[in-house]
Structure formats: structure tokens, C-alpha cells
Amino acid sequence: MIVVKCEGHSFEREIGLILALFEEEPEIRFVTEYIPTNGETYIQLTLQPGEKGVHTLGIIEKGETRFTYDYDRLYLAFDEKSMRKTAKQAISYTLLMLMEQLTGVEQGWGILTGIRPTKLLHQFLSSGMTKEEAHRRLRTDYMVRPYKLELLQKIVDLQLAVVPDFYSIDQELSVYIGIPFCPTKCAYCTFPAYAIKSHTASVNPFLEGLHYEIEQVGAWLKKHDQRITSIYFGGGTPTSITADDMDRLFASIHESFPHMDNVRELTVEAGRPDTITPEKLAVMKKWNVDRISINPQSFTQETLHAIGRHHTVEETIEKYHLAMEMGLRNINMDLIIGLPNEGLAEFTHSLEEVGKLMPASLTVHTLSFKRASEMTQNKERYRVADRDEIRAMMELAEKWTREQGYQPYYLYRQKNILGNLENVGYSMPGQESIYNIMIMEEVQSILGLGCGAVSKLMQPGSGKLTRWPNPKDPKTYNETYRELVKAKLEDMDAIYGGQVAQS
Ligand code: SF4
């Protein structure tokens, strides 16, 4: 139990976020008066007006141990919103410093609890700050440690090299197409993914709706003479549908979307090796798919079984070679750190196996306990590595990828991620996924079509995003797609407000 007394503020949410960096689901009791009790951690956070800013005083006590921390922070602007933001950050900062002293655990990301640290660095740089100024802000205001700053800068530099028009890419948009079927449902999965065998009756009506959505949205794009940066087929596992159905979908996007010759990248998630066939690979080759994913997650068979992935390790390797032989050579692989019963030994084995294949890119995820997943709901059934081992695996991934010549090119954090670490996309030079950069950095509209697809619509030049979710389940999508497409196009008209036609 952690007992917290706030004076001069009520930033309880921020306090909860910082404490969660140190302890999974911390139990917090906010009090106005405190009587010391053995075994409890007591924190007192006081906020006072300071000279041109705020002054905070923090005290932390546990048993005989006691630390204090004093902090002065200037306002960057004197409007109410900025002053409140400064006060919140000062409280978070003070609490972080106290908790680091008490636990001896250093938080590399400082008080940044959001999921896109790179986005903040891009914002600073695009506002005209030099790298040094931006780093100073991240260090002094957010307590981001130098090794994370170095990682951020490396990623940002690479993104700017891959997408040279990064800061004006909002003149274009990207398209995500969600196919909500998979062979079986993995235990950690919260994506809209329905076991295809028990949903066969939904497949054709879903595809009918998707063709309709592609045609209607394509007509809107043509009318606005809109260029497309990248197209991504995800889900679910898009290769769960038949080769003929895939062929018809590609034909539909080529017919409906404008400027297909200018699309910089077309990706298909073929994540589950058990969905890949020579016929489907031939269809993807025919339509010039640039990039596919074949995801091992782990190279330990027992783990695949435990997480409900009904394919073998050998199948992953075999399908990888088949895709390479058929000319689909830009292949991404995903690995997950912290799968049930996996520690450093199993993860080392997975990396060694990846090393034999050397895919164009490798994404290393850290397992996140999302509320809706089977794993989270039955946590007691799954044994996962502790914080230190997770950290050791992440460090190994960093070292191993560096030694093999991979470079980190995107990064994101999730809530409830084990060890407060991050997911990192590594790639060989020149094999980075443009779509992944677009979706992570939120610098242009992403139009989401199909099941579970969430559009993020951005009026060029505004930086403001409006989320527009499609239904997650095929049944609702199949029943509502006509009204849904109509409403979405009306909203796109309103958001774009005619600007696209002029761009
Ligand atoms: S393959 Fe991917 S989308 Fe399908 S159930 Fe597994 S994690 Fe979810």
C-alpha cells in the first residue's frame, strides 16, 4: 500500500501513472491527514507558487528510510493551460525522483508515460529547436536519460532519411485494410481476430462489404486527387482468406485507388505461417506486394502451444524460405519478449534462429497485459519472467540486432508493458517499413477500412487527429457497412474541408 498526501494540487492520475512505473498495479490511498503505520510507503507532495513558476516539495518515507526532494520549475507560457501542464510535470518529476531514490530503480524514460516518445522529439525539432535544445528539454523537463535520448535521436534521424518529406507528409495519407480472421486466436491477442473455421458464413458478406468500402473510399480519393503513401493489410491475418479472394481485393484497390504507381509501399501481414501457401504468395508477387510479415513470436514449440498458435517452428522456417524463393524478399519477423515460461535462454534461442534466416526487419515486442486478452484474464495460469529478466532480454535484443547490422527505426510503448520497456522495430538499412513510421508518428491521416480498422483523420497542416473506428466484429460490419461508409465520407469531407483538392 502506498499512502499519498497531496497539498496544493490534486494530480492523482499523474501520481498513479508514475507509481505504476515502479510497481505493477500499485495500491494507492490518497489521504488528507496521515498517521504513520508500519510497512506502508508514505509520500507527501506539496505544490506552491514559485518565482515565475512552481515550487514542489516531496517527502517519501518507508520504515526508517526517508528522502526529500525540492524542485523549481519555470512556466514556459503564462496561459492557464501551460501553467497547469507545468505544475503536473513538476509533481510527476518530484515523485519520480523520490521513487528512484527509494527503490534504486532508474526509469530511462523519466516522466514520459505516453506511448510515442519519438513524436515529442519530432515536435520539438519541427518547431525549430536544434537537436541540442530538444535534448536539453527532454532531459531537464522530462528526465529522459541520455541512453534513451540517443536511441530516440537515432530513430528520428533514420525516419527523416527514409521519409525525406516527413514534415509535409500530411499532404498524403496511408490506408489500412483490416481482415478480421485468423486460423485460431492467440492467448495474448486483443486484435479483432476471429477463428475463420467457426466464422465461415461471415467471410463472403465481409468481403462484399470491404469491396464496397474500397470502391467508395477510392472514389473519394480520386475526387480529391489524393496521393497514397502506403497501404497495409492487417487484421487478424489477411492471408487467412483464399488466394482468389486476395486476388480480387488487390484488383479492387488497383481499380479504385488513384495514383497506385506512386504508392511507396504495399505490405501484407502474413503473420501466421499456417496461412501461407504458394498460391497466396504468387498472388502477392503478381500484385507487387513490397513487404510481408511472417511472425514466429518464439522458436520454442512449447511456447507456441501455450499461447494457442497452432503451427510449428519448422513451418515458420519453411514458409520463410518459400516466400524468399518466390521473390518476396522484404520479410519482417516479430518476436515477443516475456511469453509464458520463457526466459533469457528461450529468447536467446529465438534470436539464434532468426540469425539463421536474417529477415529484412525484426520487430521485438515486450508482452503487454491488455485487459481483454485471455492471458490477462487468467494471469495465474501463465508464468512470465520478472522485471530484471525482461530487461536483460531487451538489452540482449538491442545488442544482438546491432551486431547483426539492424538499426532501430520505430519505437512505441504500451500501457501495462512488462518492465516499462518498449517495442522496437529494427531493420536492415533500406528495408524500413514506411507504414509503421506513419502509424507510429501520427503525421498524416490513416484511412482504416474493414473490420476493427481505426481511421485517424488529420486535416493537413493542423496536426489534429480525429479517430474513426469501424466495427470490430464481422457481424456488425456486415450489417452496417453502407451507413458506416456514408458517415465516414461525410466526416472526411468535413475534416478535410476542401483542402486536399488544392494540395
Ligand atoms: S495471429 Fe495475430 S491477429 Fe491472429 S490471433 Fe494471433 S496475435 Fe491475434
Residues whose N, C-alpha, C, O or C-beta is under 5 A from the ligand:
A	BS01	SF4	C182 T184 K185 C186 C189 F191 A193 G235 G236 T237 G271 R272
